[in-house]
Structures are given as structure tokens and as C-alpha cells.
Amino acid sequence: MLLYATAYLLTRKISEEINQAHMIAKQSPLEGKHTGTAATVAIRELPGLHTIDLRVAPGSVAQLVVTGALGIELPAKTGQIQTTSVPGGGGEAHVLCLAPDWWLMVGLEEAEQQLALLKNQYHFSAVDVSGQRTTIELEGTHAREVLAHLWEQDLREKSFPVASVSQGLMAKAPVVVCHIAPFCYRVMVRSSFALHLWKALADAAEEWLIARKINAGSPF
């Protein structure tokens, strides 16, 4: 009996580790790639960011109930980002307004559970879409220049300041671009396009990546 129990526990542990590895692989199409330095431009994947797609009529009772349950404010204007602290010291969360009735909530891991009991009483939709996309972050003094090689929209501060978000095509891939902080941008891309976009961004950043390697004493 003891041998059986030990074998069962070992099999269960192996199964859990395999499932966990599968989840990480599923959430990380780029396997956590990173390159460069923030002194010029650093490019890195931020895999597995918890993302909820929220649809609710603006100004409705449902919106008031949803924001009350989550303890956050939804940005009212399309293209705005609201940054909030996650309760319990869980870091920062970002709420992106993509349309008057459409938000992406990034980093609010308890949001779906908090709203589950309200769905039968109020008209709104809250769906976990974490597995649809991964996020590529660009940070550094040349981050905007790298993006400008691939993005047709105006990235200058007067047109796209911090706390702005926009949708469009980048290297033919559908993306959501966020200006998170000074010299820091995040590009949310469908997992199937992630590697293609990574290569395009790395090519656009080549002159700064090569300069860093040369300064470090390694030409390649």
C-alpha cells in the first residue's frame, strides 16, 4: 500500500510538472526571449500576462457595478490607459480602452472571479484572453525609433504620450501598442505572429544591438 501511494504521488507530481511546462510553453511563444540593454534599446518578451477582455456599455448600471466590484476606474476615452495598483501588493495593472465599450484589463488576475457572480444579473462580457497574445516590451532611449521603423502611426510625445494605446498593423501583424512609461512601450501581438514580429523588431534595432556588442568587445 505504501509503495502504491508513493508511486501515485510521484506520478501525480510528474503530471503536474508536465502540465505546468505545457502552460508555460503555451503562454510563451517566444520562450522568454530578450536582447539589448535599456541604455539604448532592450527588447524582451513578457509572457503570460493575465488579460481580460471586458465589454460593457459605457455609463450603464452594469459598468458602475463592474468598476465597483473590481475597485478600479475604466478610462473613458478610446486610446487611454489607466494604471492601478493590484490589491495585496501584486504590482501594477493596466486597463486599456480600445473602444467606447471595450477594455483590456492586464494584470488583474482575480477580475474574472470577481465578476463571475454578476454576469447573470447585468449585461456585460468578461473573458480571459491571456492565451491569445504575448507581449513584447521595448525599453530604452531608442525604443521609439525602433518602433517607428515598423509603425505608421505618429509616436511623437504630442500625439502618443505616456498612458496611450492604439491598434493597427506592425510588420503586417495585428497589434496593440501601449506607451507604458517614458522610453517604454509594450506591443501585444497574437501568439501566431509573435516570432515574425520579434524578428522584425530585432532587425529594426540592429544598429543599436550591434553597437552594444562592439562596445562590449564582441563584434557578434
Protein Blocks (a to p, Z undefined) as FASTA:
>chain_A
ZZmmmmmmmmmmmmmmmmmmmmmmmmmmnnopaedjfkloccdddehiacddddddehia
klmmmmmmnopacdfbghiacddddehhlajaddddfbfkbccdehiaklmmmmmmmmmm
pccddddfklmpccdddedjklmmmmmmmmmbdfbfklmcghiacdddeehiacddddfb
ghiacddddfklmmmmmmmmmmmmmmmmmmmmmmnopaZZ
